[in-house]
Amino acid sequence: MPETLRTSDVAASDADLLGQTAVVVRAAGSALRERFGEVVRYQTREDLMHALAANDDTALDILRPGLTRLRPGAGWVAEELDGGALPPGEWWVVDPAEGNVNHLHALPEWAVTATLVRENQPVLTAVHLPLTGETYTALTGAGAHLDGSPLQASRTADLGLSIVATSQARPDEDEKVVRRVGSSITAMLFDALVVRTAVPATLHLLNVAAGRIDAFWQYSGARSDLLPGALLVTEAGGQISDAEGRPWTPQSESFLAAAPSVHADAVTTLSR
């Protein structure tokens, strides 16, 4: 069979797989939506971790069998906070409750994500927002979409007119990272129009892909909270790198996604 046909067949197969992945992610989101509404009270870190795990398990009970059925040979990333490179082959990288702590506090900023990684490159991703019913998808080489409509990164060319955002990758960061986050916010407050700070990262990256905000950066991070948005932004015509402008990988210590025309200025601001 000619190579061009084999490549085309793979692309068609991945497009079909993305549609089926979105179905599974929506089902998991529906289960989490049924648990949403009241603030979950906790008094200790142990109580908090138990409540977070209960949400994760609710979604994973749907995600794991559903995605495994779609791609039986793919590995599974069990730890949401893991970073770094994956072993060879295909892997499902999921966040069963991205923004889980928001869910527990009856805040609306949370989602369910699933990304297929092949040879350490994200191939497809589906991000579902259960409270709005929106599903964001991206497929390598085929663009990024919101419920089937194409997404386009912002055309803003002036950082001084830009809305930018950042997020806290995890609680209990070491002092060096915390201070770096603080200094970067200060720098952006001088150079950008408006700075937003909130969790989770994925929801900011959806907005970069959709052209609603112009740049997002984060220090440290995990595969599950950056890979979906990285693929969405790239396929929407945005630019990603680390905070110093170097190529980003899951091993990088920082992450930047921006509209192409403000990316260089954002790097300059974050590199001070």
C-alpha positions as CSV (number, residue, x, y, z in Angstrom):
1,M,0.0,0.0,0.0
2,P,1.5,3.5,-0.8
3,E,2.8,5.5,2.1
4,T,0.4,8.4,1.4
5,L,-2.6,6.0,1.7
6,R,-1.3,4.6,4.9
7,T,-0.9,8.1,6.4
8,S,-4.4,9.1,5.2
9,D,-5.8,5.9,6.8
10,V,-4.1,6.7,10.1
11,A,-5.5,10.3,10.0
12,A,-9.0,9.0,9.4
13,S,-8.7,6.5,12.1
14,D,-7.5,9.1,14.6
15,A,-10.4,11.5,13.6
16,D,-12.8,8.7,14.3
17,L,-11.0,7.9,17.6
18,L,-11.3,11.5,18.7
19,G,-15.1,11.5,18.2
20,Q,-15.3,8.4,20.3
21,T,-13.0,9.8,22.9
22,A,-15.3,12.9,23.2
23,V,-18.3,10.6,23.9
24,V,-16.4,8.9,26.8
25,V,-15.3,12.2,28.2
26,R,-18.8,13.6,28.1
27,A,-20.2,10.6,29.9
28,A,-17.6,11.0,32.7
29,G,-18.5,14.7,32.9
30,S,-22.2,13.9,33.3
31,A,-21.4,11.7,36.3
32,L,-19.4,14.5,37.9
33,R,-22.1,17.1,37.2
34,E,-24.5,15.0,39.3
35,R,-22.1,15.4,42.2
36,F,-21.8,19.2,41.8
37,G,-23.7,21.9,43.6
38,E,-23.0,22.0,47.4
39,V,-19.7,23.1,49.0
40,V,-17.9,20.0,50.4
41,R,-16.8,20.7,53.9
42,Y,-13.5,19.4,55.1
43,Q,-11.4,20.0,58.3
44,T,-8.1,18.2,57.6
45,R,-5.9,17.5,54.6
46,E,-7.0,13.9,54.9
47,D,-10.6,14.9,54.5
48,L,-9.7,17.0,51.5
49,M,-7.8,14.2,49.8
50,H,-10.7,11.8,50.4
51,A,-13.1,14.2,48.7
52,L,-10.8,14.8,45.8
53,A,-10.4,11.0,45.3
54,A,-14.1,10.4,45.4
55,N,-14.6,12.8,42.4
56,D,-11.6,11.2,40.6
57,D,-12.9,7.7,41.1
58,T,-16.4,8.7,39.8
59,A,-15.0,9.9,36.5
60,L,-12.3,7.2,36.2
61,D,-14.9,4.4,36.6
62,I,-16.2,5.7,33.2
63,L,-13.0,6.9,31.6
64,R,-10.7,3.9,32.2
65,P,-12.9,1.2,30.7
66,G,-14.2,3.5,27.9
67,L,-10.8,4.6,26.7
68,T,-9.2,1.2,27.2
69,R,-11.9,-0.2,25.0
70,L,-11.1,2.3,22.3
71,R,-7.3,1.7,22.5
72,P,-6.6,-1.6,24.3
73,G,-2.9,-1.4,23.7
74,A,-2.4,2.1,25.1
75,G,-0.8,2.6,28.5
76,W,-2.5,4.5,31.3
77,V,-1.1,7.4,33.3
78,A,-2.4,6.8,36.8
79,E,-0.9,9.9,38.6
80,E,-2.3,13.2,37.5
81,L,0.6,15.2,38.9
82,D,3.3,13.2,37.0
83,G,5.5,15.0,34.6
84,G,8.4,14.2,32.3
85,A,8.7,12.0,29.2
86,L,6.6,8.8,28.8
87,P,7.9,5.4,27.7
88,P,7.6,4.6,24.0
89,G,4.2,3.7,22.5
90,E,0.7,5.1,23.1
91,W,-0.6,6.4,26.4
92,W,-3.8,7.9,27.7
93,V,-3.1,11.0,29.8
94,V,-6.3,11.9,31.6
95,D,-7.5,14.4,34.2
96,P,-10.8,13.0,35.5
97,A,-11.6,16.2,37.3
98,E,-9.4,19.1,36.1
99,G,-10.0,21.8,38.7
100,N,-11.2,19.3,41.2
101,V,-10.8,21.7,44.1
102,N,-13.2,24.1,42.4
103,H,-15.8,21.4,42.0
104,L,-15.6,20.8,45.8
105,H,-16.1,24.5,46.4
106,A,-19.1,24.7,44.1
107,L,-17.1,26.9,41.7
108,P,-17.8,26.3,38.0
109,E,-14.2,26.2,36.6
110,W,-13.6,22.4,36.2
111,A,-13.5,19.9,33.3
112,V,-12.8,16.4,32.3
113,T,-9.9,15.8,29.9
114,A,-8.4,12.9,27.9
115,T,-5.4,13.1,25.6
116,L,-3.8,10.3,23.5
117,V,0.0,10.6,23.4
118,R,1.9,8.7,20.8
119,E,5.7,8.5,21.0
120,N,5.6,11.4,23.5
121,Q,3.6,13.6,21.1
122,P,-0.1,14.5,21.8
123,V,-2.2,13.2,19.0
124,L,-5.7,14.1,20.0
125,T,-7.5,15.6,23.0
126,A,-11.0,16.1,24.2
127,V,-11.9,18.5,27.0
128,H,-15.5,18.6,28.3
129,L,-17.0,21.3,30.5
130,P,-20.0,19.6,32.0
131,L,-21.7,22.8,33.3
132,T,-21.9,24.5,29.9
133,G,-22.0,21.3,27.8
134,E,-19.1,22.5,25.7
135,T,-16.5,20.1,24.3
136,Y,-13.2,21.3,23.0
137,T,-11.3,18.9,20.7
138,A,-8.0,19.0,18.8
139,L,-6.3,16.5,16.4
140,T,-2.8,16.9,15.2
141,G,-2.8,18.5,11.8
142,A,-6.6,18.9,11.7
143,G,-7.1,22.0,13.9
144,A,-8.9,22.7,17.1
145,H,-12.6,23.0,17.6
146,L,-15.4,23.9,20.0
147,D,-18.4,21.6,19.4
148,G,-17.3,21.4,15.7
149,S,-16.6,25.1,15.1
150,P,-13.0,26.0,14.4
151,L,-10.9,27.8,17.0
152,Q,-8.5,30.6,16.2
153,A,-5.9,32.1,18.5
154,S,-5.9,35.8,19.1
155,R,-4.4,38.2,16.5
156,T,-3.5,40.8,19.2
157,A,-0.1,42.2,18.5
158,D,0.5,44.4,21.5
159,L,1.1,42.9,25.0
160,G,0.0,46.2,26.5
161,L,-3.5,45.5,25.1
162,S,-3.5,41.8,26.1
163,I,-5.4,39.9,28.7
164,V,-3.0,37.3,30.1
165,A,-3.4,34.6,32.7
166,T,-1.4,32.2,35.0
167,S,-2.2,29.3,37.3
168,Q,-0.8,27.5,40.3
169,A,0.3,24.1,39.2
170,R,-0.1,22.4,42.6
171,P,-0.3,23.2,46.3
172,D,2.9,23.0,48.4
173,E,5.3,24.3,45.7
174,D,8.8,24.9,47.0
175,E,9.8,28.4,47.8
176,K,11.8,29.0,44.6
177,V,8.8,28.3,42.4
178,V,6.4,30.3,44.6
179,R,8.7,33.4,44.4
180,R,9.1,32.9,40.6
181,V,5.4,32.9,40.2
182,G,5.0,36.0,42.2
183,S,7.7,37.9,40.4
184,S,6.2,36.9,37.0
185,I,2.8,38.2,38.0
186,T,4.3,41.5,39.0
187,A,6.2,41.8,35.7
188,M,3.0,41.0,33.7
189,L,1.1,43.6,35.8
190,F,3.5,46.2,34.4
191,D,3.5,45.0,30.8
192,A,0.0,43.5,30.0
193,L,-3.4,45.1,30.2
194,V,-5.0,42.6,32.6
195,V,-3.6,39.6,34.5
196,R,-5.9,36.8,35.6
197,T,-4.8,34.2,38.2
198,A,-6.9,31.1,38.8
199,V,-6.9,27.3,38.5
200,P,-7.0,25.1,36.5
201,A,-4.5,25.6,33.7
202,T,-6.6,23.9,31.1
203,L,-9.5,26.4,31.2
204,H,-7.1,29.3,30.6
205,L,-5.6,27.4,27.6
206,L,-9.0,26.8,26.2
207,N,-9.4,30.6,26.2
208,V,-6.0,31.1,24.5
209,A,-7.0,28.6,21.8
210,A,-10.4,30.4,21.3
211,G,-8.7,33.8,21.1
212,R,-10.4,35.1,24.3
213,I,-7.1,35.7,26.1
214,D,-3.7,36.4,24.6
215,A,-1.2,34.5,26.7
216,F,-1.0,31.9,29.5
217,W,2.1,30.9,31.5
218,Q,2.8,28.5,34.3
219,Y,5.8,27.4,36.3
220,S,6.2,23.6,36.9
221,G,3.1,21.5,36.0
222,A,2.1,18.1,35.1
223,R,1.4,16.4,31.8
224,S,-2.3,16.1,32.4
225,D,-2.9,19.9,33.0
226,L,-0.7,21.1,30.1
227,L,-0.9,18.6,27.2
228,P,-4.6,19.1,26.3
229,G,-4.2,22.8,26.2
230,A,-0.8,22.7,24.4
231,L,-2.4,20.7,21.5
232,L,-5.5,22.9,21.4
233,V,-3.4,26.1,21.3
234,T,-1.0,24.8,18.7
235,E,-3.8,23.6,16.4
236,A,-5.6,26.9,16.8
237,G,-2.6,28.7,15.5
238,G,-1.1,29.8,18.8
239,Q,2.5,29.4,19.8
240,I,3.9,27.4,22.8
241,S,7.3,27.3,24.4
242,D,8.8,27.5,27.9
243,A,8.8,30.8,29.6
244,E,12.2,31.7,28.1
245,G,11.2,30.9,24.6
246,R,12.7,27.5,24.2
247,P,10.8,24.5,22.8
248,W,8.4,23.1,25.5
249,T,8.4,19.4,26.5
250,P,6.7,17.8,29.5
251,Q,10.2,17.9,31.1
252,S,10.3,21.7,30.9
253,E,10.2,23.7,34.1
254,S,7.9,26.4,32.7
255,F,5.2,26.7,30.0
256,L,4.0,29.6,27.8
257,A,1.2,29.6,25.3
258,A,0.4,32.8,23.5
259,A,-1.0,34.5,20.4
260,P,1.9,34.5,17.8
261,S,2.3,38.2,17.7
262,V,2.6,38.7,21.5
263,H,4.7,35.6,22.2
264,A,8.1,37.2,21.9
265,D,7.1,40.1,24.2
266,A,5.7,37.7,26.7
267,V,9.0,35.8,26.7
268,T,10.8,39.1,27.3
269,T,8.6,40.0,30.2
270,L,8.9,36.6,31.9
271,S,12.7,36.4,31.4
272,R,13.5,39.5,33.4
